[in-house]
Amino acid sequence: MNPITRIQSAFIKCFGLACFVFASSANAILPIETLDTVKGAKTYFIQTKSLPIIDVEVSIDAGSRYDPENKSGIAALTAQLLTLGTGSGKSSLSEAQIADQIADLGASISVVASGERTVLRIRSLSRTDLRERVVQLASMILAKPSYDSKVLDREKQRLITALLEAQTKPETILQQNLRKAVYGKYPLAHFPTPKSVAAITTADLQKFHANLYRGDRITINIVGDLDRSQANAIAQTLLAGLPQSGPAIAPLPIMQQTPQGPLSQREVRIPFDTQQAHIAMGMTAITRNNPDFFPLLVGNYVLGGGGFVSRLMAEVREKRGLAYSINSYFAPGKDAGFFEAGMQTKKDQAILGLEVMQKTISQFIADGPTEEELLAAKSNLVNGYPLRLDSNRKLLDNLSGITWNDLPLNTMETWTKQVEAVTLNQIRAAFQRHLDMNRMQIVVVGINK
C-alpha cells in the first residue's frame, strides 16, 4: 500500500470510529481555551484526544452584507476563488494543483461566504507532517489568491446559470421576496442577480480581499488532537501572509425592526406555475446574544420547531390535513435576527392554510405553551443536546457560534441548565416582546393576486 493510500485509509478509519468514541464522552463538556492573539485575531481551542484529527475554522467578517448593491455576489466569488488558484510566478498553484495537494494529504479545505461572514474550514489528520502541510497550503490560499480573470469569467458564468435556474423554483422566489420584505434597506435583503454578477471584475475581488481579509476581522477556532502550543502555531501560520489591519470600513446601516402595517401592505401574492402554493411569513427577530434566546428557543420548539409534536403541525396537518409539513424557526445572527414560519399546500387550500397558520401563531404569542408542552420541550432539547457535541465537527460548529456571537465561553457547559430554567411566563413575555402579527410579512407563491 503506497503512502497516500495509507493516509486516506487511516482517515476513513478515524471517521468510522468517531460516533463510537464521542458517544462515550458526549456528556463531558470540553473546555474552551483562549489562545494567543495573532495580528489582532481572536483565537480559541478545544483539545480532543479521542481521534487523531483536527478541524480548523477561519471566520472572517466579510459576508455578503458588505457587497455593493449593484455588485451583489462579490463576497461569494471572493471566497469561491480562494481555492481556485494562488500565488504568482514560480510560487503559484493552479486550482488543479491545489486540489491534488489536498487529496494527496487526505485533507479537506473549503470556503463559503454567508450573509454575515466568510468561513474557511480545514480538516486533516493531526500527524505533524500532514497537519503542517495542510495549514501552510491554507495560509497561501487565504493570503495570496490569484483571482485569474479566466477562472473568474468561468465561475461568474456558472453562478449566473445557477441564478437563472433558481428563478424557476418557487422556493427561491418565496425566500427572496420574504427577505426583501423583512429586511427592508438592510444589506441582507439583497441577492446576487445575473446583472450584478456580470458586473464584477477581478479588481473588485482584489479590493474586497485586501480591505476585509485581515487579522482584526478574523476569529480562528481549532478543535482536535493538539496541544496548546501546536494550536497557537496553526493560528500563526494561517495569518502569516495577512495584514493585521487595513482601511476603515464604512459601518453597516442599523438593522431596523420590520414595521407594522395593515395586512394589505404586508401580504404579497405571486402567481407561479407550480404544483403547490408555497407560503411563508416572517419578521426581524433577536440576535444570538439576546437574553431572551432560551425562552424563544424552548417556546419555538412547542410552536413549530419540534416536528410532529409542534402546535403548527397539530393544527395544520393532524387536524385539517392541509400540509405534509410546517415549521417555524428563529435564525439569530450576530447583528440581525430572523423569524420565519412556512408550509406548502394545495393551491385551493392556500388561503385556509394561511389563516390557520396565522391564528395558531397569534394564539401562541398571546398564551404561550401549556405546562405539559413546556416539560416535553425541555426534555427533548436537554436529552438531545449530547448529539450536538458528539464529533469534532459539531464541537467546531458550537465553538464557532460562541466565538462569532461573543457568547460566554462556558455556554456549552450551561446550555442545558439555561433550557431547564425557562418558565412559562418567560416564554409568553419573550414572544410578546419579539413577535407581532401586525409586523409579519407574508408571501404566497403559486396563487393569483
Summary of the structure (lengths in Angstrom):
residues: 449
radius of gyration: 23.6
end to end distance: 65.7
largest distance: 70.5
contacts: 1484
relative contact order: 0.15
helix: 52%
strand: 18%
